[in-house]
Amino acid sequence: MIIGLCFAFELNIVESNLLLKTAGYNELYPRKKDEIIILKCIEKGNNVYETNNILKKYNLDEIGNLGIKKK
């Protein structure tokens, strides 16, 4: 949900990481495929729908559905 807010508020990477840290979550760091994609999308200014489409291509959890697998 917090990452969704980052896209909704059009935050850059620094601002996104600050929001995540303030909310008690780990900052985005390019160590996992999903985080690399999210960081690149934030950097490019993609919206959440564009980002979710890319995540879906790689069979990764979409923003807003993290941890919930579709049947």
PDB file with one MODEL, atoms N, CA, C and O in Angstrom:
MODEL        1
ATOM      1  N   MET A   1       0.824  -1.196   0.000  1.00  0.00           N
ATOM      2  CA  MET A   1       0.000   0.000   0.000  1.00  0.00           C
ATOM      3  C   MET A   1       0.871   1.264   0.000  1.00  0.00           C
ATOM      4  O   MET A   1       0.544   2.239  -0.677  1.00  0.00           O
ATOM      5  N   ILE A   2       1.963   1.250   0.746  1.00  0.00           N
ATOM      6  CA  ILE A   2       2.832   2.427   0.817  1.00  0.00           C
ATOM      7  C   ILE A   2       3.458   2.701  -0.547  1.00  0.00           C
ATOM      8  O   ILE A   2       3.569   3.856  -0.959  1.00  0.00           O
ATOM      9  N   ILE A   3       3.864   1.647  -1.246  1.00  0.00           N
ATOM     10  CA  ILE A   3       4.453   1.842  -2.568  1.00  0.00           C
ATOM     11  C   ILE A   3       3.407   2.430  -3.519  1.00  0.00           C
ATOM     12  O   ILE A   3       3.738   3.245  -4.381  1.00  0.00           O
ATOM     13  N   GLY A   4       2.171   2.024  -3.363  1.00  0.00           N
ATOM     14  CA  GLY A   4       1.090   2.609  -4.150  1.00  0.00           C
ATOM     15  C   GLY A   4       0.962   4.105  -3.902  1.00  0.00           C
ATOM     16  O   GLY A   4       0.705   4.871  -4.831  1.00  0.00           O
ATOM     17  N   LEU A   5       1.138   4.517  -2.669  1.00  0.00           N
ATOM     18  CA  LEU A   5       1.101   5.948  -2.340  1.00  0.00           C
ATOM     19  C   LEU A   5       2.250   6.697  -2.990  1.00  0.00           C
ATOM     20  O   LEU A   5       2.095   7.842  -3.413  1.00  0.00           O
ATOM     21  N   CYS A   6       3.398   6.050  -3.068  1.00  0.00           N
ATOM     22  CA  CYS A   6       4.556   6.674  -3.721  1.00  0.00           C
ATOM     23  C   CYS A   6       4.224   7.017  -5.171  1.00  0.00           C
ATOM     24  O   CYS A   6       4.579   8.090  -5.660  1.00  0.00           O
ATOM     25  N   PHE A   7       3.540   6.096  -5.854  1.00  0.00           N
ATOM     26  CA  PHE A   7       3.136   6.354  -7.234  1.00  0.00           C
ATOM     27  C   PHE A   7       2.030   7.397  -7.295  1.00  0.00           C
ATOM     28  O   PHE A   7       2.048   8.267  -8.166  1.00  0.00           O
ATOM     29  N   ALA A   8       1.068   7.320  -6.383  1.00  0.00           N
ATOM     30  CA  ALA A   8      -0.051   8.268  -6.385  1.00  0.00           C
ATOM     31  C   ALA A   8       0.432   9.704  -6.180  1.00  0.00           C
ATOM     32  O   ALA A   8      -0.088  10.637  -6.792  1.00  0.00           O
ATOM     33  N   PHE A   9       1.429   9.867  -5.313  1.00  0.00           N
ATOM     34  CA  PHE A   9       1.963  11.204  -5.033  1.00  0.00           C
ATOM     35  C   PHE A   9       3.113  11.581  -5.955  1.00  0.00           C
ATOM     36  O   PHE A   9       3.706  12.651  -5.816  1.00  0.00           O
ATOM     37  N   GLU A  10       3.429  10.676  -6.916  1.00  0.00           N
ATOM     38  CA  GLU A  10       4.501  10.907  -7.884  1.00  0.00           C
ATOM     39  C   GLU A  10       5.817  11.258  -7.195  1.00  0.00           C
ATOM     40  O   GLU A  10       6.506  12.203  -7.580  1.00  0.00           O
ATOM     41  N   LEU A  11       6.151  10.470  -6.162  1.00  0.00           N
ATOM     42  CA  LEU A  11       7.385  10.697  -5.424  1.00  0.00           C
ATOM     43  C   LEU A  11       8.578  10.160  -6.204  1.00  0.00           C
ATOM     44  O   LEU A  11       8.455   9.197  -6.962  1.00  0.00           O
ATOM     45  N   ASN A  12       9.736  10.793  -6.010  1.00  0.00           N
ATOM     46  CA  ASN A  12      10.952  10.258  -6.613  1.00  0.00           C
ATOM     47  C   ASN A  12      11.495   9.157  -5.698  1.00  0.00           C
ATOM     48  O   ASN A  12      10.880   8.826  -4.684  1.00  0.00           O
ATOM     49  N   ILE A  13      12.639   8.597  -6.059  1.00  0.00           N
ATOM     50  CA  ILE A  13      13.186   7.472  -5.304  1.00  0.00           C
ATOM     51  C   ILE A  13      13.538   7.864  -3.871  1.00  0.00           C
ATOM     52  O   ILE A  13      13.237   7.128  -2.932  1.00  0.00           O
ATOM     53  N   VAL A  14      14.162   9.000  -3.706  1.00  0.00           N
ATOM     54  CA  VAL A  14      14.546   9.454  -2.358  1.00  0.00           C
ATOM     55  C   VAL A  14      13.311   9.666  -1.502  1.00  0.00           C
ATOM     56  O   VAL A  14      13.268   9.228  -0.352  1.00  0.00           O
ATOM     57  N   GLU A  15      12.308  10.331  -2.052  1.00  0.00           N
ATOM     58  CA  GLU A  15      11.072  10.593  -1.313  1.00  0.00           C
ATOM     59  C   GLU A  15      10.323   9.286  -1.011  1.00  0.00           C
ATOM     60  O   GLU A  15       9.757   9.121   0.069  1.00  0.00           O
ATOM     61  N   SER A  16      10.329   8.372  -1.974  1.00  0.00           N
ATOM     62  CA  SER A  16       9.669   7.083  -1.776  1.00  0.00           C
ATOM     63  C   SER A  16      10.324   6.310  -0.643  1.00  0.00           C
ATOM     64  O   SER A  16       9.640   5.760   0.220  1.00  0.00           O
ATOM     65  N   ASN A  17      11.657   6.270  -0.649  1.00  0.00           N
ATOM     66  CA  ASN A  17      12.368   5.564   0.418  1.00  0.00           C
ATOM     67  C   ASN A  17      12.144   6.222   1.775  1.00  0.00           C
ATOM     68  O   ASN A  17      12.053   5.529   2.788  1.00  0.00           O
ATOM     69  N   LEU A  18      12.056   7.531   1.809  1.00  0.00           N
ATOM     70  CA  LEU A  18      11.781   8.234   3.061  1.00  0.00           C
ATOM     71  C   LEU A  18      10.389   7.882   3.579  1.00  0.00           C
ATOM     72  O   LEU A  18      10.210   7.656   4.776  1.00  0.00           O
ATOM     73  N   LEU A  19       9.400   7.836   2.679  1.00  0.00           N
ATOM     74  CA  LEU A  19       8.042   7.463   3.088  1.00  0.00           C
ATOM     75  C   LEU A  19       8.013   6.030   3.607  1.00  0.00           C
ATOM     76  O   LEU A  19       7.403   5.759   4.641  1.00  0.00           O
ATOM     77  N   LEU A  20       8.665   5.112   2.900  1.00  0.00           N
ATOM     78  CA  LEU A  20       8.714   3.715   3.344  1.00  0.00           C
ATOM     79  C   LEU A  20       9.365   3.601   4.721  1.00  0.00           C
ATOM     80  O   LEU A  20       8.855   2.911   5.603  1.00  0.00           O
ATOM     81  N   LYS A  21      10.492   4.283   4.893  1.00  0.00           N
ATOM     82  CA  LYS A  21      11.223   4.238   6.168  1.00  0.00           C
ATOM     83  C   LYS A  21      10.378   4.831   7.294  1.00  0.00           C
ATOM     84  O   LYS A  21      10.336   4.282   8.395  1.00  0.00           O
ATOM     85  N   THR A  22       9.707   5.949   7.021  1.00  0.00           N
ATOM     86  CA  THR A  22       8.857   6.611   8.018  1.00  0.00           C
ATOM     87  C   THR A  22       7.688   5.711   8.432  1.00  0.00           C
ATOM     88  O   THR A  22       7.259   5.718   9.586  1.00  0.00           O
ATOM     89  N   ALA A  23       7.186   4.941   7.470  1.00  0.00           N
ATOM     90  CA  ALA A  23       6.060   4.039   7.750  1.00  0.00           C
ATOM     91  C   ALA A  23       6.517   2.727   8.395  1.00  0.00           C
ATOM     92  O   ALA A  23       5.692   1.872   8.720  1.00  0.00           O
ATOM     93  N   GLY A  24       7.830   2.570   8.578  1.00  0.00           N
ATOM     94  CA  GLY A  24       8.340   1.384   9.261  1.00  0.00           C
ATOM     95  C   GLY A  24       8.721   0.235   8.339  1.00  0.00           C
ATOM     96  O   GLY A  24       8.880  -0.898   8.795  1.00  0.00           O
ATOM     97  N   TYR A  25       8.868   0.514   7.047  1.00  0.00           N
ATOM     98  CA  TYR A  25       9.233  -0.521   6.085  1.00  0.00           C
ATOM     99  C   TYR A  25      10.671  -0.314   5.612  1.00  0.00           C
ATOM    100  O   TYR A  25      11.248   0.761   5.771  1.00  0.00           O
ATOM    101  N   ASN A  26      11.228  -1.363   5.032  1.00  0.00           N
ATOM    102  CA  ASN A  26      12.557  -1.245   4.443  1.00  0.00           C
ATOM    103  C   ASN A  26      12.497  -0.381   3.194  1.00  0.00           C
ATOM    104  O   ASN A  26      11.500  -0.368   2.472  1.00  0.00           O
ATOM    105  N   GLU A  27      13.586   0.339   2.956  1.00  0.00           N
ATOM    106  CA  GLU A  27      13.680   1.138   1.743  1.00  0.00           C
ATOM    107  C   GLU A  27      13.815   0.217   0.537  1.00  0.00           C
ATOM    108  O   GLU A  27      14.244  -0.931   0.659  1.00  0.00           O
ATOM    109  N   LEU A  28      13.443   0.738  -0.626  1.00  0.00           N
ATOM    110  CA  LEU A  28      13.632  -0.016  -1.860  1.00  0.00           C
ATOM    111  C   LEU A  28      15.125  -0.082  -2.156  1.00  0.00           C
ATOM    112  O   LEU A  28      15.827   0.929  -2.111  1.00  0.00           O
ATOM    113  N   TYR A  29      15.590  -1.262  -2.452  1.00  0.00           N
ATOM    114  CA  TYR A  29      17.005  -1.458  -2.754  1.00  0.00           C
ATOM    115  C   TYR A  29      17.080  -2.500  -3.861  1.00  0.00           C
ATOM    116  O   TYR A  29      16.409  -3.528  -3.776  1.00  0.00           O
ATOM    117  N   PRO A  30      17.871  -2.267  -4.887  1.00  0.00           N
ATOM    118  CA  PRO A  30      17.869  -3.195  -6.039  1.00  0.00           C
ATOM    119  C   PRO A  30      18.518  -4.538  -5.754  1.00  0.00           C
ATOM    120  O   PRO A  30      19.579  -4.851  -6.296  1.00  0.00           O
ATOM    121  N   ARG A  31      17.883  -5.326  -4.909  1.00  0.00           N
ATOM    122  CA  ARG A  31      18.416  -6.648  -4.576  1.00  0.00           C
ATOM    123  C   ARG A  31      17.488  -7.758  -5.051  1.00  0.00           C
ATOM    124  O   ARG A  31      17.898  -8.911  -5.184  1.00  0.00           O
ATOM    125  N   LYS A  32      16.227  -7.397  -5.306  1.00  0.00           N
ATOM    126  CA  LYS A  32      15.252  -8.369  -5.794  1.00  0.00           C
ATOM    127  C   LYS A  32      14.648  -7.834  -7.086  1.00  0.00           C
ATOM    128  O   LYS A  32      14.572  -6.624  -7.298  1.00  0.00           O
ATOM    129  N   LYS A  33      14.221  -8.756  -7.944  1.00  0.00           N
ATOM    130  CA  LYS A  33      13.709  -8.359  -9.261  1.00  0.00           C
ATOM    131  C   LYS A  33      12.550  -7.369  -9.157  1.00  0.00           C
ATOM    132  O   LYS A  33      12.499  -6.395  -9.907  1.00  0.00           O
ATOM    133  N   ASP A  34      11.615  -7.612  -8.229  1.00  0.00           N
ATOM    134  CA  ASP A  34      10.467  -6.707  -8.124  1.00  0.00           C
ATOM    135  C   ASP A  34      10.879  -5.303  -7.688  1.00  0.00           C
ATOM    136  O   ASP A  34      10.331  -4.312  -8.170  1.00  0.00           O
ATOM    137  N   GLU A  35      11.837  -5.223  -6.784  1.00  0.00           N
ATOM    138  CA  GLU A  35      12.288  -3.905  -6.330  1.00  0.00           C
ATOM    139  C   GLU A  35      13.061  -3.172  -7.423  1.00  0.00           C
ATOM    140  O   GLU A  35      12.969  -1.949  -7.534  1.00  0.00           O
ATOM    141  N   ILE A  36      13.816  -3.908  -8.223  1.00  0.00           N
ATOM    142  CA  ILE A  36      14.533  -3.294  -9.351  1.00  0.00           C
ATOM    143  C   ILE A  36      13.526  -2.691 -10.322  1.00  0.00           C
ATOM    144  O   ILE A  36      13.697  -1.562 -10.781  1.00  0.00           O
ATOM    145  N   ILE A  37      12.483  -3.442 -10.630  1.00  0.00           N
ATOM    146  CA  ILE A  37      11.455  -2.961 -11.560  1.00  0.00           C
ATOM    147  C   ILE A  37      10.757  -1.734 -10.987  1.00  0.00           C
ATOM    148  O   ILE A  37      10.567  -0.744 -11.694  1.00  0.00           O
ATOM    149  N   ILE A  38      10.379  -1.787  -9.725  1.00  0.00           N
ATOM    150  CA  ILE A  38       9.687  -0.655  -9.098  1.00  0.00           C
ATOM    151  C   ILE A  38      10.584   0.579  -9.091  1.00  0.00           C
ATOM    152  O   ILE A  38      10.118   1.678  -9.393  1.00  0.00           O
ATOM    153  N   LEU A  39      11.859   0.416  -8.753  1.00  0.00           N
ATOM    154  CA  LEU A  39      12.788   1.549  -8.755  1.00  0.00           C
ATOM    155  C   LEU A  39      12.917   2.153 -10.150  1.00  0.00           C
ATOM    156  O   LEU A  39      12.896   3.375 -10.301  1.00  0.00           O
ATOM    157  N   LYS A  40      13.049   1.314 -11.158  1.00  0.00           N
ATOM    158  CA  LYS A  40      13.172   1.808 -12.537  1.00  0.00           C
ATOM    159  C   LYS A  40      11.905   2.542 -12.967  1.00  0.00           C
ATOM    160  O   LYS A  40      11.976   3.565 -13.646  1.00  0.00           O
ATOM    161  N   CYS A  41      10.756   2.022 -12.573  1.00  0.00           N
ATOM    162  CA  CYS A  41       9.497   2.658 -12.937  1.00  0.00           C
ATOM    163  C   CYS A  41       9.325   4.008 -12.243  1.00  0.00           C
ATOM    164  O   CYS A  41       8.837   4.963 -12.849  1.00  0.00           O
ATOM    165  N   ILE A  42       9.717   4.085 -10.998  1.00  0.00           N
ATOM    166  CA  ILE A  42       9.670   5.373 -10.286  1.00  0.00           C
ATOM    167  C   ILE A  42      10.603   6.360 -10.983  1.00  0.00           C
ATOM    168  O   ILE A  42      10.244   7.515 -11.215  1.00  0.00           O
ATOM    169  N   GLU A  43      11.788   5.895 -11.309  1.00  0.00           N
ATOM    170  CA  GLU A  43      12.788   6.738 -11.972  1.00  0.00           C
ATOM    171  C   GLU A  43      12.269   7.268 -13.314  1.00  0.00           C
ATOM    172  O   GLU A  43      12.500   8.427 -13.657  1.00  0.00           O
ATOM    173  N   LYS A  44      11.566   6.415 -14.070  1.00  0.00           N
ATOM    174  CA  LYS A  44      11.046   6.805 -15.386  1.00  0.00           C
ATOM    175  C   LYS A  44       9.762   7.628 -15.286  1.00  0.00           C
ATOM    176  O   LYS A  44       9.351   8.249 -16.266  1.00  0.00           O
ATOM    177  N   GLY A  45       9.129   7.640 -14.116  1.00  0.00           N
ATOM    178  CA  GLY A  45       7.883   8.374 -13.955  1.00  0.00           C
ATOM    179  C   GLY A  45       6.657   7.580 -14.385  1.00  0.00           C
ATOM    180  O   GLY A  45       5.604   8.158 -14.654  1.00  0.00           O
ATOM    181  N   ASN A  46       6.789   6.254 -14.450  1.00  0.00           N
ATOM    182  CA  ASN A  46       5.643   5.405 -14.788  1.00  0.00           C
ATOM    183  C   ASN A  46       4.574   5.520 -13.706  1.00  0.00           C
ATOM    184  O   ASN A  46       4.867   5.807 -12.546  1.00  0.00           O
ATOM    185  N   ASN A  47       3.338   5.292 -14.110  1.00  0.00           N
ATOM    186  CA  ASN A  47       2.279   5.256 -13.109  1.00  0.00           C
ATOM    187  C   ASN A  47       2.127   3.826 -12.591  1.00  0.00           C
ATOM    188  O   ASN A  47       2.805   2.916 -13.068  1.00  0.00           O
ATOM    189  N   VAL A  48       1.254   3.630 -11.635  1.00  0.00           N
ATOM    190  CA  VAL A  48       1.102   2.330 -10.992  1.00  0.00           C
ATOM    191  C   VAL A  48       0.569   1.277 -11.965  1.00  0.00           C
ATOM    192  O   VAL A  48       0.920   0.102 -11.852  1.00  0.00           O
ATOM    193  N   TYR A  49      -0.267   1.682 -12.911  1.00  0.00           N
ATOM    194  CA  TYR A  49      -0.811   0.728 -13.875  1.00  0.00           C
ATOM    195  C   TYR A  49       0.278   0.213 -14.812  1.00  0.00           C
ATOM    196  O   TYR A  49       0.351  -0.983 -15.092  1.00  0.00           O
ATOM    197  N   GLU A  50       1.120   1.123 -15.291  1.00  0.00           N
ATOM    198  CA  GLU A  50       2.237   0.725 -16.149  1.00  0.00           C
ATOM    199  C   GLU A  50       3.197  -0.187 -15.394  1.00  0.00           C
ATOM    200  O   GLU A  50       3.690  -1.175 -15.938  1.00  0.00           O
ATOM    201  N   THR A  51       3.451   0.152 -14.153  1.00  0.00           N
ATOM    202  CA  THR A  51       4.344  -0.649 -13.316  1.00  0.00           C
ATOM    203  C   THR A  51       3.767  -2.028 -13.077  1.00  0.00           C
ATOM    204  O   THR A  51       4.482  -3.026 -13.172  1.00  0.00           O
ATOM    205  N   ASN A  52       2.484  -2.098 -12.768  1.00  0.00           N
ATOM    206  CA  ASN A  52       1.837  -3.397 -12.550  1.00  0.00           C
ATOM    207  C   ASN A  52       1.886  -4.265 -13.802  1.00  0.00           C
ATOM    208  O   ASN A  52       2.057  -5.480 -13.702  1.00  0.00           O
ATOM    209  N   ASN A  53       1.738  -3.661 -14.973  1.00  0.00           N
ATOM    210  CA  ASN A  53       1.821  -4.430 -16.219  1.00  0.00           C
ATOM    211  C   ASN A  53       3.208  -5.048 -16.393  1.00  0.00           C
ATOM    212  O   ASN A  53       3.331  -6.191 -16.833  1.00  0.00           O
ATOM    213  N   ILE A  54       4.236  -4.300 -16.053  1.00  0.00           N
ATOM    214  CA  ILE A  54       5.602  -4.823 -16.142  1.00  0.00           C
ATOM    215  C   ILE A  54       5.808  -5.931 -15.116  1.00  0.00           C
ATOM    216  O   ILE A  54       6.374  -6.976 -15.436  1.00  0.00           O
ATOM    217  N   LEU A  55       5.354  -5.708 -13.886  1.00  0.00           N
ATOM    218  CA  LEU A  55       5.475  -6.736 -12.851  1.00  0.00           C
ATOM    219  C   LEU A  55       4.739  -8.008 -13.265  1.00  0.00           C
ATOM    220  O   LEU A  55       5.225  -9.117 -13.042  1.00  0.00           O
ATOM    221  N   LYS A  56       3.570  -7.838 -13.865  1.00  0.00           N
ATOM    222  CA  LYS A  56       2.764  -8.978 -14.314  1.00  0.00           C
ATOM    223  C   LYS A  56       3.509  -9.789 -15.383  1.00  0.00           C
ATOM    224  O   LYS A  56       3.446 -11.018 -15.394  1.00  0.00           O
ATOM    225  N   LYS A  57       4.215  -9.089 -16.282  1.00  0.00           N
ATOM    226  CA  LYS A  57       4.992  -9.762 -17.334  1.00  0.00           C
ATOM    227  C   LYS A  57       6.007 -10.736 -16.753  1.00  0.00           C
ATOM    228  O   LYS A  57       6.274 -11.793 -17.325  1.00  0.00           O
ATOM    229  N   TYR A  58       6.568 -10.362 -15.609  1.00  0.00           N
ATOM    230  CA  TYR A  58       7.584 -11.190 -14.962  1.00  0.00           C
ATOM    231  C   TYR A  58       6.992 -12.103 -13.887  1.00  0.00           C
ATOM    232  O   TYR A  58       7.723 -12.709 -13.104  1.00  0.00           O
ATOM    233  N   ASN A  59       5.665 -12.192 -13.860  1.00  0.00           N
ATOM    234  CA  ASN A  59       4.961 -13.046 -12.902  1.00  0.00           C
ATOM    235  C   ASN A  59       5.295 -12.689 -11.446  1.00  0.00           C
ATOM    236  O   ASN A  59       5.472 -13.564 -10.599  1.00  0.00           O
ATOM    237  N   LEU A  60       5.374 -11.390 -11.184  1.00  0.00           N
ATOM    238  CA  LEU A  60       5.655 -10.882  -9.844  1.00  0.00           C
ATOM    239  C   LEU A  60       4.390 -10.261  -9.268  1.00  0.00           C
ATOM    240  O   LEU A  60       3.473  -9.901 -10.006  1.00  0.00           O
ATOM    241  N   ASP A  61       4.347 -10.140  -7.956  1.00  0.00           N
ATOM    242  CA  ASP A  61       3.200  -9.525  -7.285  1.00  0.00           C
ATOM    243  C   ASP A  61       3.041  -8.082  -7.736  1.00  0.00           C
ATOM    244  O   ASP A  61       4.010  -7.329  -7.829  1.00  0.00           O
ATOM    245  N   GLU A  62       1.802  -7.718  -8.011  1.00  0.00           N
ATOM    246  CA  GLU A  62       1.509  -6.350  -8.413  1.00  0.00           C
ATOM    247  C   GLU A  62       1.413  -5.444  -7.184  1.00  0.00           C
ATOM    248  O   GLU A  62       1.166  -5.910  -6.071  1.00  0.00           O
ATOM    249  N   ILE A  63       1.608  -4.171  -7.402  1.00  0.00           N
ATOM    250  CA  ILE A  63       1.470  -3.187  -6.328  1.00  0.00           C
ATOM    251  C   ILE A  63       0.007  -3.159  -5.914  1.00  0.00           C
ATOM    252  O   ILE A  63      -0.885  -3.065  -6.758  1.00  0.00           O
ATOM    253  N   GLY A  64      -0.230  -3.241  -4.623  1.00  0.00           N
ATOM    254  CA  GLY A  64      -1.599  -3.292  -4.117  1.00  0.00           C
ATOM    255  C   GLY A  64      -2.045  -4.718  -3.860  1.00  0.00           C
ATOM    256  O   GLY A  64      -3.028  -4.950  -3.157  1.00  0.00           O
ATOM    257  N   ASN A  65      -1.318  -5.683  -4.432  1.00  0.00           N
ATOM    258  CA  ASN A  65      -1.649  -7.091  -4.242  1.00  0.00           C
ATOM    259  C   ASN A  65      -0.441  -7.852  -3.707  1.00  0.00           C
ATOM    260  O   ASN A  65      -0.359  -9.071  -3.859  1.00  0.00           O
ATOM    261  N   LEU A  66       0.476  -7.157  -3.094  1.00  0.00           N
ATOM    262  CA  LEU A  66       1.684  -7.807  -2.641  1.00  0.00           C
ATOM    263  C   LEU A  66       1.359  -8.877  -1.614  1.00  0.00           C
ATOM    264  O   LEU A  66       0.657  -8.627  -0.635  1.00  0.00           O
ATOM    265  N   GLY A  67       1.870 -10.049  -1.849  1.00  0.00           N
ATOM    266  CA  GLY A  67       1.650 -11.158  -0.945  1.00  0.00           C
ATOM    267  C   GLY A  67       0.365 -11.916  -1.177  1.00  0.00           C
ATOM    268  O   GLY A  67       0.109 -12.912  -0.501  1.00  0.00           O
ATOM    269  N   ILE A  68      -0.452 -11.469  -2.118  1.00  0.00           N
ATOM    270  CA  ILE A  68      -1.709 -12.148  -2.421  1.00  0.00           C
ATOM    271  C   ILE A  68      -1.574 -12.775  -3.795  1.00  0.00           C
ATOM    272  O   ILE A  68      -1.478 -12.072  -4.801  1.00  0.00           O
ATOM    273  N   LYS A  69      -1.566 -14.071  -3.836  1.00  0.00           N
ATOM    274  CA  LYS A  69      -1.431 -14.799  -5.097  1.00  0.00           C
ATOM    275  C   LYS A  69      -2.811 -15.021  -5.707  1.00  0.00           C
ATOM    276  O   LYS A  69      -3.757 -15.394  -5.013  1.00  0.00           O
ATOM    277  N   LYS A  70      -2.912 -14.790  -7.002  1.00  0.00           N
ATOM    278  CA  LYS A  70      -4.169 -15.061  -7.702  1.00  0.00           C
ATOM    279  C   LYS A  70      -4.268 -16.549  -7.982  1.00  0.00           C
ATOM    280  O   LYS A  70      -3.258 -17.207  -8.234  1.00  0.00           O
ATOM    281  N   LYS A  71      -5.463 -17.072  -7.939  1.00  0.00           N
ATOM    282  CA  LYS A  71      -5.687 -18.505  -8.209  1.00  0.00           C
ATOM    283  C   LYS A  71      -5.961 -18.728  -9.668  1.00  0.00           C
ATOM    284  O   LYS A  71      -6.174 -19.865 -10.090  1.00  0.00           O
TER     285      LYS A  71
ENDMDL
END
